[in-house]
Amino acid sequence: MAQKDGKNWVRSLSDAINMATTVAASIALGYFGGKWLDGRFDTEPWLTLLGFMLGVATGIKVMWQKTMNGKKGSVSEKNDSESGF
């Protein structure tokens, strides 16, 4: 039990860093992709804004999925331990 608790913070830190870099990458990719498309099609602020908003939406979706998957796992673990499985 002590080993599990001792390594739990490492797993949590790894998940947090993974989520932060994924969110930052999705926002940067959307922004710079939109900026490149604006330069190519001469639509100055619009595709940059659209790319940025899509990047933010993707980042929120990633955070939502990670959070909901973590909560599902903890609920099912509680139910399994209570039912004896």
N, C-alpha and C positions, 0 to 999 in steps of 0.2 A: 504494500500500500504506500509506503514512503517513497519508493521509486516512482510510482505513478504520479504522485503529487509533485515530486521533484522535477519531473520532466514536463509537466503540464504547462508551465510558463514558457518553455521553449516552443512548444507546439502553438501556443497562443500568440507568441511574438512572431513566429513564422507565418501564421495566418494573417496577422495584421500587416506585416510588411508586404506579403503577397497581394493583399487587397489594395493597399495604398499604391503600390507600383502599377497594378492593373488599372485603377481609376485614373492615375496620372497619365499613363500611356494612352488610354482611350480618349481623354480630353485633349492631349497634345496631338494625337493622330487626327482627331476631328478638326482641330483648329488649323494645323499646318496643311492638312489636306484641303480644307476650305480656302485657305490663303493661296495655295497653289492653283486651285481651280479659278479663283477670282483673277489671278494674274493671267491665266490662260484665256478666259472668256470675257474679261473686262467687265465684271459685275461687282465692283470693289467691295462693299462691306457685306453683301448678302450671303454669299456662299461661305465666307469665314464665320459669320454668325450662325448659319445653319449647321456647319460642321462642328462648331463649338457646342451648340445645344445638343446635337446628336451624341457628341462625346460625353457630355454631362449626363444625358439620359442613359447611355450605356454604362457609365460609372455607377449610377444609382441602381441600375438593374443588377449589376454584378454584386454590389453591396447587399441588396435585397436577397438575392439568391444565396449568398454565403450565410447571411443571417438566418434565413428560413431553414436552410439545410442543417445548420448547427442546432437550431431549436428542435427540429424533427428528430435528430439523433438523440438528444437528451431526453425527450419525451418517450421515445420508444425504448430507450434503455431503462427508464423508470418503470414502464409498463412490463417489460420483460422480467425485471428483478422482482416485481410484486407478484407476478403470476407464476413464477418459479421456472421459467424457461431459460 
